[in-house]
């Protein structure tokens, strides 16, 4: 029977992948923090590395350790058949193109550039290890669960309960949103189709959605007030994420629409919150 090891299974993406794999009746090991040393003494099967951290200002060494250091040890020392590394399309910030082969620039004024650098170092370690690896770059992952701490569910609840939402970006701030269900589906697809070795895939919706589009929808659905806060820093700029490479490999890939899901969230949250 196929077996899988998920590093970072308690996180937002990792927990959804864990749920999907368990439902397929395969063996899944999700090592806890005090069991991580065991990854070097057993066959891990297919490793899905979902561990990651992004608080670059307050915990830079935690960012390095979660995103890169432990992965490097696994690549060098662990026994596994295939490894899937969850990276990020944030590495395209400030770039013109978002194709997987594009040259990348790290912006000097980006307060989270350490995050981008650790993701890129980890990707390069995966490729240079000459082991069977697949790199997935998800865009901005969202969920539609009532208790999710993510931005979209939070502002949806504020729109319903507080009748007010606050934006700290300009109305035209735009980025690609991808459902956690789509990310988990793609990850499981590559976990069971291991012939796609040493290739990077963007996992995204394939189009950007503006803050204004989100605010207009929430206003129309809830009657809430929208407050746009003036910010000193400029908006982050992201190119539209290309997903042609993914669609060629995973022909059934049909990403969900974030605006449709927000409307669903509003309807669902109203039933549970009001």
C-alpha positions, -999 to 999 in steps of 0.1 A, spaced: 0 0 0 12 35 -8 23 55 22 27 92 28 44 115 53 31 150 57 54 175 74 33 204 86 0 185 87 -15 208 114 -13 238 92 -41 252 69 -29 235 37 -14 204 54 -46 196 73 -66 196 41 -41 174 23 -42 150 53 -79 148 51 -79 141 14 -53 114 17 -69 96 46 -102 95 27 -83 75 -1 -75 48 25 -37 51 22 -12 50 51 -5 86 63 21 95 89 19 130 103 49 134 127 43 157 156 71 181 167 86 156 192 86 129 165 105 149 138 138 131 145 121 98 134 119 110 98 156 100 95 151 64 107 122 51 86 110 49 50 88 80 44 72 69 12 60 101 -5 68 132 15 46 163 13 64 192 29 38 218 39 57 233 68 62 270 65 63 303 84 60 339 73 66 363 102 98 377 89 98 408 112 94 391 145 108 355 140 133 355 111 150 323 123 117 305 126 111 315 90 144 300 79 140 268 100 105 261 89 109 270 52 144 257 45 166 241 72 145 210 81 137 205 44 174 205 36 180 178 62 153 156 47 166 160 12 201 151 24 195 123 49 159 109 47 147 78 28 117 86 5 103 78 -29 91 112 -39 89 147 -22 64 175 -29 75 209 -17 49 236 -11 65 269 -22 46 301 -31 38 323 -60 48 352 -38 83 348 -54 68 366 -85 61 398 -66 73 428 -86 81 406 -116 66 411 -151 61 374 -158 49 345 -136 59 316 -158 77 289 -138 109 295 -158 110 333 -155 140 351 -139 130 363 -105 137 396 -87 136 400 -49 123 435 -41 146 455 -18 116 473 -2 97 441 5 94 436 43 89 399 37 117 393 13 132 367 37 102 346 30 107 347 -7 145 340 -4 139 310 18 113 296 -6 137 301 -35 166 285 -17 144 255 -8 133 251 -44 169 252 -56 179 226 -29 151 203 -42 163 206 -78 200 203 -70 194 173 -47 188 152 -79 161 133 -60 125 127 -72 108 161 -63 79 182 -74 76 218 -65 42 235 -62 38 272 -60 3 280 -47 -10 316 -49 -29 332 -21 -47 303 -5 -82 309 10 -107 287 27 -144 291 33 -147 276 68 -165 296 95 -136 295 120 -108 301 95 -83 328 106 -76 338 70 -84 373 56 -114 365 34 -134 346 60 -125 372 86 -137 402 65 -168 383 56 -177 378 92 -170 415 99 -193 424 71 -221 404 86 -216 410 123 -200 444 124 -215 458 92 -180 472 85 -149 460 67 -115 476 67 -90 475 38 -54 486 43 -46 485 6 -59 505 -24 -91 494 -42 -70 483 -72 -47 461 -52 -50 427 -70 -37 392 -65 -46 356 -74 -67 337 -49 -68 299 -50 -90 276 -28 -73 253 -3 -94 225 -19 -78 231 -52 -43 231 -37 -50 199 -19 -64 183 -51 -33 193 -71 -10 180 -44 -28 147 -42 -27 144 -80 10 147 -81 14 125 -50 -2 97 -70 14 106 -103 51 106 -95 65 108 -131 65 146 -129 99 148 -114 120 180 -108 93 203 -123 78 235 -108 41 241 -111 21 272 -103 -12 264 -85 -36 293 -89 -68 305 -104 -51 321 -133 -65 356 -129 -62 384 -103 -91 397 -82 -90 433 -69 -98 445 -34 -125 466 -49 -142 436 -65 -142 418 -31 -155 449 -13 -183 455 -39 -195 420 -35 -195 421 3 -213 454 2 -240 442 -22 -245 410 -1 -244 424 34 -250 462 31 -218 468 51 -197 499 52 -162 498 35 -134 518 50 -103 523 29 -73 532 50 -45 554 36 -12 536 38 23 550 37 37 520 18 29 511 -18 8 481 -28 25 449 -36 23 442 -73 18 407 -86 15 396 -123 -13 373 -133 -3 338 -124 2 315 -154 -12 280 -150 -7 265 -185 21 242 -172 -2 228 -146 -31 224 -170 -9 204 -194 0 180 -166 -34 179 -148 -59 182 -175 -89 181 -151 -78 211 -132 -107 235 -128 -100 261 -101 -129 275 -80 -139 312 -84 -131 333 -53 -160 357 -58 -185 328 -61 -170 313 -29 -173 346 -10 -210 347 -19 -213 312 -6 -195 322 25 -219 351 31 -249 328 27 -234 301 49 -221 325 76 -255 343 78 -271 310 87 -246 302 114 -239 337 128 -273 354 128 
